[in-house]
Amino acid sequence: MDTYVTYISEYHGDAFPPKFTNCNVKPKKYIGSCQKQKIENEKYVGSPKSTQYYKLWEHERHQNFHLFNVTIIEEFNTIEEARNYELQLQKHYNVVGNPDFLNKRYAQNSNFGGSFFGEKNSACIKYKLISPNGEEHHIQGRLPRFCEEQGLSISLLKKFINNGIVGAGDIQKNFYKENTRKCVGWEIKIE
């Protein structure tokens, strides 16, 4: 019989994108769940799906596995139990809004749409956007339409979800684009 686990991975390296080099807080933890044998036999450390961290995490996992520490928190008989506990821990630590964690989405305990993890259905995601003048906009699943109406770059804002205010220094190479320039001073979060 398979055993399933909820685990936390911690990365002890320092291979972060340039935007993190001057920060005191760098995301180095990941909470997940899987079959116990994946951690024991396959040197599994988790698989963040966010575009912001995926390539870095995978590169470091393959090149510098010794920089990871995986701690099994709890064992279960079913994957559903492991995912439920994973979700409880993720919410307890507010991993989506916590700069110490790489998790950008909460665990899903349903295979609707073919995936337990990764991106939620875009129509279900609730966003909170704060304009440079402090005006809050709460929208659900209409980010493309909202960005079009406001003249904002959706691709740039998506890169900054839960990562603070977009600064002019963050968009230097595309500053000539009006919809990119308009993003300066905006903040976007997932509610």
Buried (B, 14 or more C-beta within 10 A) or exposed (E): EEBBBBBBBBBEBEEBEEBBEEEEEBBBBBBBBBBBEBBEEEEBBBBBBBEBBBEBBEEBBEEEEEBBEBEEBBBBEEBBBBBBBBBEBBEEBEBBEBBBBBBBBBBBBEEEEEEBBBBBEEEEBEBEBBEEEEEEEEBEBBBEEBBEEBEBBBEBBBBBBBBEBBEEEBBEEBEEEEBBBBBBBBBBBBE
